[in-house]
Amino acid sequence: MVVIDGRDPGDARHDRPAVPGLRFRPFDPATDYPALVGLIHAHNRFDRIDQLPTVENLRSEHEHIEGFDSRRDVILAEIDGSICAAARTVARTRDGRGSHDFDGWVVPAARGRGIGTAVLAWIEERAAQVAATDGRAGRPELETWIDETQLEAVELLERHGYRIGRYGVLMAHDLTAPIESLELPDGLEIRPVEPAQHRQIWDADTEAFRDHWNSAERTEADYQGWFAEPELDTSLWRVAWAGDVVAGVVMTSVWAAENEALGIRRGWLDHVSVRRPWRRRGLASALIVEALVGLRSAGLTEAFLGADAENVTGAVRVYERVGFRRQKTIVKYRKALQASKAGGRPPSGEQATA
């Protein structure tokens, strides 16, 4: 009998790839982070995705996701002991329903052999197992963002019933070009971020994003994780205050290790938010400009952000007015989650012997 993690995956599953030396196994957080990060790098470089996390980045992220356990919610595939694919699924609450966000990675040499199909089957089964017990209301869905140029991923998802739910755009700003100065609305000022203000800033940003499309319900774990990020530098954030009240926020990030690996000097505008009483007064644009100037002063030459292309508040137009230009389109694929058939078991193969 083939047994893994105390469960019998069976040996006649429809998703079993006929690949010699292939086995699937759970993730071991004590030893597997370097290999998983290496896999993500290989996958993303091939697909021209400029996201290259470090071991420290990924470990911190996983340790601060509410309800997430990398030993259960990450699967690895190996061929002759070398990791060739992986996936993870994260349960969130969006618009009052369960959302099972997932990511999958396959090295180029292992593609086209059914491994991605097997990994996707595990994602769906694991998500269904979580949905059956987590108590979230509403019909749960599977969701993932991919670049529209990832043709292999597009074909795989659409073949298995996923459909486009939303479009987004990745936008870039050349920080070596002139940056137009903009005045803050009357009664507002920007102050340096102090650690004692972290919670207030976070709460204001959370409130501002509540009416954003498909926004995830934030948890205490999200707050702790955001401020535990190893490369966080809040000195580059720009926060507008109306007296002792936060009116708007631009949270920026600089991924130094990633920049070095890519040979670039890039900063990211992760969150741009303005609370309702201060909207449509030019505050977002003024804060963005201040953030761009700060990134340039820190020695960076470009700024990037991701935006909802269908945002009814016209966010993309705001970004274009301050000098951002569209770089690529990203696509949200969605599918209604079906009831669990196999309880999130690893796909069959040559997993382990007992």
C-alpha positions as CSV (number, residue, x, y, z in Angstrom):
1,M,0.0,0.0,0.0
2,V,1.1,3.5,-0.8
3,V,0.7,5.8,2.2
4,I,1.5,9.4,2.8
5,D,0.9,11.6,5.9
6,G,-1.2,8.9,7.4
7,R,-3.6,8.7,4.4
8,D,-4.0,6.3,1.5
9,P,-4.3,8.3,-1.7
10,G,-5.3,5.2,-3.7
11,D,-3.7,4.1,-6.9
12,A,-6.4,4.6,-9.5
13,R,-7.0,8.3,-9.4
14,H,-7.9,10.1,-12.6
15,D,-5.2,12.7,-11.8
16,R,-2.2,10.3,-11.5
17,P,0.5,11.4,-14.0
18,A,2.4,8.5,-15.6
19,V,5.8,10.1,-14.9
20,P,8.7,7.8,-13.7
21,G,10.1,8.8,-10.4
22,L,7.3,11.2,-9.6
23,R,5.9,11.5,-6.1
24,F,3.8,14.0,-4.2
25,R,4.3,14.8,-0.5
26,P,3.3,17.4,2.1
27,F,5.5,20.4,2.7
28,D,7.9,20.3,5.6
29,P,8.4,23.9,7.0
30,A,11.6,22.8,8.8
31,T,13.5,21.9,5.6
32,D,11.6,22.7,2.4
33,Y,11.6,26.5,2.2
34,P,14.8,26.8,0.2
35,A,13.6,24.3,-2.4
36,L,10.2,25.9,-2.6
37,V,11.7,29.3,-3.1
38,G,14.0,27.9,-5.8
39,L,11.0,26.4,-7.6
40,I,9.1,29.7,-7.5
41,H,12.0,31.5,-8.9
42,A,12.4,29.1,-11.8
43,H,8.7,29.2,-12.6
44,N,8.4,33.0,-12.4
45,R,11.6,33.7,-14.3
46,F,10.5,31.5,-17.2
47,D,7.0,33.1,-17.2
48,R,8.6,36.6,-16.9
49,I,6.9,37.3,-13.6
50,D,9.1,39.7,-11.5
51,Q,8.3,38.1,-8.1
52,L,11.2,36.4,-6.5
53,P,10.6,35.9,-2.7
54,T,13.3,35.0,-0.2
55,V,13.0,32.2,2.3
56,E,12.5,34.8,5.0
57,N,9.7,36.6,3.0
58,L,7.8,33.4,2.3
59,R,8.2,31.9,5.8
60,S,7.0,35.1,7.4
61,E,4.0,35.2,5.1
62,H,3.0,31.6,5.8
63,E,3.4,32.0,9.5
64,H,1.0,35.0,9.6
65,I,-2.0,33.6,7.6
66,E,-5.0,32.9,9.8
67,G,-5.9,29.2,9.7
68,F,-3.1,28.3,7.3
69,D,-0.8,25.4,8.0
70,S,1.9,24.9,5.4
71,R,2.1,21.2,6.3
72,R,-1.5,20.7,5.1
73,D,-2.0,23.6,2.7
74,V,1.1,23.2,0.5
75,I,1.8,20.2,-1.7
76,L,5.1,19.4,-3.3
77,A,5.8,17.2,-6.4
78,E,9.2,15.6,-6.9
79,I,10.9,13.7,-9.7
80,D,13.7,11.5,-8.4
81,G,13.9,13.6,-5.3
82,S,14.1,17.0,-7.1
83,I,11.1,19.4,-6.5
84,C,9.4,20.1,-9.8
85,A,6.0,21.5,-8.8
86,A,4.1,22.9,-5.8
87,A,0.9,24.6,-4.9
88,R,-0.8,26.2,-1.9
89,T,-4.4,27.2,-1.1
90,V,-5.4,29.9,1.4
91,A,-9.0,30.3,2.7
92,R,-10.2,33.9,3.1
93,T,-13.6,35.6,3.6
94,R,-14.5,37.9,0.7
95,D,-17.9,39.6,0.4
96,G,-19.2,37.4,3.2
97,R,-18.3,34.1,1.5
98,G,-15.5,31.7,1.4
99,S,-12.7,32.4,-1.1
100,H,-10.0,29.8,-1.6
101,D,-7.1,31.6,-3.2
102,F,-4.4,29.4,-4.7
103,D,-1.1,29.5,-6.4
104,G,0.7,26.8,-8.4
105,W,4.2,26.5,-9.8
106,V,5.7,24.0,-12.2
107,V,9.3,24.2,-13.5
108,P,9.5,24.4,-17.3
109,A,11.1,21.0,-17.7
110,A,8.2,19.3,-16.0
111,R,5.4,21.0,-17.9
112,G,3.2,19.2,-20.4
113,R,3.3,15.9,-18.4
114,G,0.1,16.1,-16.4
115,I,1.7,17.3,-13.2
116,G,-0.1,20.6,-13.3
117,T,-3.4,18.9,-13.7
118,A,-2.6,16.7,-10.7
119,V,-1.6,19.7,-8.6
120,L,-4.8,21.5,-9.6
121,A,-6.9,18.5,-8.6
122,W,-5.2,18.6,-5.2
123,I,-5.9,22.3,-4.8
124,E,-9.6,21.8,-5.5
125,E,-9.8,18.8,-3.1
126,R,-7.9,20.5,-0.3
127,A,-10.0,23.7,-0.7
128,A,-13.2,21.6,-0.5
129,Q,-12.0,19.9,2.6
130,V,-11.4,23.3,4.3
131,A,-14.7,24.7,3.1
132,A,-16.6,21.7,4.6
133,T,-15.4,22.6,8.1
134,D,-14.5,26.3,8.3
135,G,-18.0,27.6,8.7
136,R,-17.9,30.5,6.2
137,A,-21.3,31.4,4.8
138,G,-22.2,31.6,1.1
139,R,-21.1,29.5,-1.8
140,P,-17.3,29.1,-1.8
141,E,-15.2,29.8,-4.8
142,L,-11.7,29.0,-6.0
143,E,-9.7,32.1,-7.2
144,T,-6.3,32.9,-8.6
145,W,-4.6,35.8,-10.4
146,I,-2.3,35.0,-13.4
147,D,-0.7,37.0,-16.2
148,E,-2.7,36.7,-19.4
149,T,0.6,35.8,-21.1
150,Q,0.8,32.6,-19.1
151,L,-0.8,30.6,-21.9
152,E,-0.2,27.2,-20.4
153,A,-1.9,28.2,-17.2
154,V,-4.8,29.8,-19.1
155,E,-5.4,26.6,-21.0
156,L,-5.2,24.4,-17.9
157,L,-7.6,26.6,-15.9
158,E,-10.1,27.0,-18.7
159,R,-10.0,23.3,-19.5
160,H,-11.1,22.6,-15.9
161,G,-14.0,25.1,-15.8
162,Y,-12.4,28.3,-14.6
163,R,-13.7,31.5,-16.1
164,I,-12.4,35.1,-16.1
165,G,-13.9,37.0,-13.2
166,R,-12.0,40.3,-13.3
167,Y,-9.1,42.1,-15.1
168,G,-6.3,43.9,-13.4
169,V,-3.3,45.8,-14.7
170,L,0.3,46.1,-13.7
171,M,1.5,49.7,-14.0
172,A,4.9,51.3,-13.9
173,H,6.3,54.8,-13.3
174,D,9.8,56.0,-14.5
175,L,11.2,57.7,-11.5
176,T,14.0,59.2,-13.6
177,A,11.4,61.4,-15.3
178,P,10.1,64.6,-13.8
179,I,7.4,64.2,-11.1
180,E,4.8,66.9,-11.0
181,S,4.3,68.4,-7.6
182,L,0.8,68.4,-6.1
183,E,-0.5,70.2,-3.1
184,L,-2.4,68.3,-0.3
185,P,-6.0,69.4,0.2
186,D,-6.4,72.0,2.9
187,G,-6.4,70.8,6.5
188,L,-4.2,67.8,5.8
189,E,-0.5,67.1,6.5
190,I,1.9,64.3,6.0
191,R,3.9,63.1,9.0
192,P,6.6,60.4,9.5
193,V,5.2,57.1,10.5
194,E,5.7,56.1,14.1
195,P,5.4,52.5,15.4
196,A,2.7,53.6,17.9
197,Q,0.6,54.7,14.9
198,H,0.8,51.3,13.1
199,R,-2.6,50.1,14.3
200,Q,-4.4,53.3,13.5
201,I,-2.9,53.5,10.0
202,W,-3.8,49.8,9.4
203,D,-7.4,50.3,10.6
204,A,-7.9,53.4,8.4
205,D,-6.5,51.5,5.3
206,T,-8.8,48.5,6.2
207,E,-11.8,50.7,6.4
208,A,-11.0,52.4,3.0
209,F,-10.7,49.0,1.3
210,R,-14.0,47.6,2.6
211,D,-15.9,48.9,-0.4
212,H,-13.3,47.6,-2.9
213,W,-14.4,44.8,-5.2
214,N,-13.8,41.3,-3.7
215,S,-11.8,42.8,-0.8
216,A,-10.7,40.2,1.7
217,E,-11.9,40.5,5.3
218,R,-8.7,41.4,7.3
219,T,-7.8,39.5,10.4
220,E,-5.5,40.1,13.3
221,A,-3.0,37.7,11.7
222,D,-3.0,40.0,8.6
223,Y,-2.0,42.9,10.8
224,Q,0.7,41.0,12.6
225,G,2.0,39.6,9.3
226,W,2.2,42.9,7.5
227,F,4.4,44.5,10.2
228,A,6.5,41.3,10.7
229,E,7.7,41.4,7.0
230,P,11.5,41.3,7.2
231,E,12.0,43.9,4.5
232,L,9.3,46.4,5.7
233,D,10.4,50.0,5.8
234,T,7.6,52.3,6.9
235,S,9.8,55.4,6.5
236,L,8.8,55.3,2.8
237,W,5.1,55.3,3.6
238,R,3.1,58.5,3.1
239,V,0.2,59.0,5.5
240,A,-2.1,62.1,5.4
241,W,-3.5,63.3,8.7
242,A,-6.5,65.5,9.5
243,G,-5.5,66.4,13.0
244,D,-5.3,63.1,14.8
245,V,-7.3,61.2,12.2
246,V,-5.9,59.3,9.2
247,A,-7.4,60.5,5.9
248,G,-5.3,58.6,3.4
249,V,-2.4,56.2,3.1
250,V,0.2,55.0,0.6
251,M,2.0,51.9,1.8
252,T,5.2,51.2,-0.2
253,S,7.6,48.3,-0.3
254,V,11.1,47.8,-1.6
255,W,12.1,44.2,-2.1
256,A,15.9,44.6,-1.9
257,A,16.8,40.9,-2.5
258,E,14.4,40.7,-5.4
259,N,15.7,43.9,-7.0
260,E,19.3,42.6,-6.7
261,A,18.3,39.3,-8.4
262,L,16.5,41.1,-11.2
263,G,19.2,43.8,-11.6
264,I,16.6,46.6,-11.1
265,R,15.9,49.4,-8.6
266,R,12.1,49.2,-8.1
267,G,9.7,50.2,-5.4
268,W,6.1,49.1,-5.1
269,L,3.0,51.0,-4.1
270,D,1.2,48.2,-2.3
271,H,-1.8,50.0,-0.9
272,V,-3.3,53.4,-2.0
273,S,-6.3,54.2,0.1
274,V,-8.4,57.3,1.0
275,R,-11.2,57.2,3.5
276,R,-14.6,58.3,2.2
277,P,-14.8,61.8,3.8
278,W,-11.6,62.8,1.9
279,R,-12.3,61.3,-1.5
280,R,-12.5,63.2,-4.8
281,R,-10.4,66.0,-3.4
282,G,-7.1,65.1,-5.0
283,L,-5.7,63.5,-1.9
284,A,-4.8,60.1,-3.6
285,S,-2.8,61.9,-6.3
286,A,-1.0,64.1,-3.9
287,L,0.0,61.1,-1.6
288,I,1.1,59.1,-4.6
289,V,3.4,61.9,-5.8
290,E,4.9,62.2,-2.3
291,A,5.5,58.5,-2.3
292,L,7.1,58.6,-5.7
293,V,9.4,61.4,-4.6
294,G,10.3,59.4,-1.5
295,L,11.2,56.3,-3.5
296,R,13.3,58.3,-5.9
297,S,15.1,59.9,-3.0
298,A,15.9,56.3,-1.7
299,G,17.8,55.6,-5.0
300,L,15.0,53.8,-6.9
301,T,14.5,54.3,-10.6
302,E,11.0,52.8,-11.1
303,A,7.8,52.3,-9.2
304,F,5.2,49.6,-9.8
305,L,1.7,48.9,-8.6
306,G,-1.2,46.6,-9.4
307,A,-4.6,48.0,-10.0
308,D,-8.2,46.8,-10.6
309,A,-8.9,47.6,-14.2
310,E,-12.6,47.7,-13.5
311,N,-12.5,49.8,-10.3
312,V,-15.6,52.1,-10.4
313,T,-13.7,54.9,-8.6
314,G,-11.4,55.3,-11.6
315,A,-8.2,54.3,-9.9
316,V,-6.4,53.5,-13.1
317,R,-7.1,57.0,-14.4
318,V,-5.7,58.5,-11.2
319,Y,-2.5,56.5,-11.6
320,E,-2.2,57.5,-15.3
321,R,-2.6,61.2,-14.4
322,V,0.4,61.0,-12.1
323,G,2.6,59.3,-14.7
324,F,2.0,55.5,-14.4
325,R,1.7,53.5,-17.6
326,R,0.2,50.1,-18.2
327,Q,2.7,47.3,-18.5
328,K,0.6,44.1,-18.6
329,T,-2.8,42.7,-17.9
330,I,-3.5,40.2,-15.1
331,V,-6.6,38.1,-14.9
332,K,-8.6,36.8,-12.0
333,Y,-9.9,33.2,-12.7
334,R,-12.7,31.9,-10.6
335,K,-14.7,28.7,-10.3
336,A,-17.4,27.5,-7.9
337,L,-16.0,25.0,-5.4
338,Q,-17.5,21.6,-5.5
339,A,-18.0,19.3,-2.5
340,S,-14.9,17.3,-1.5
341,K,-14.4,13.9,-3.1
342,A,-11.1,13.0,-1.7
343,G,-10.4,15.3,1.3
344,G,-7.4,17.1,0.0
345,R,-5.3,14.0,-0.4
346,P,-2.1,14.2,-2.4
347,P,-2.4,13.0,-6.0
348,S,-1.4,9.4,-6.6
349,G,2.0,8.4,-7.9
350,E,5.1,7.0,-6.4
351,Q,4.6,8.9,-3.2
352,A,6.3,6.7,-0.6
353,T,6.5,3.0,0.2
354,A,5.4,1.3,3.4
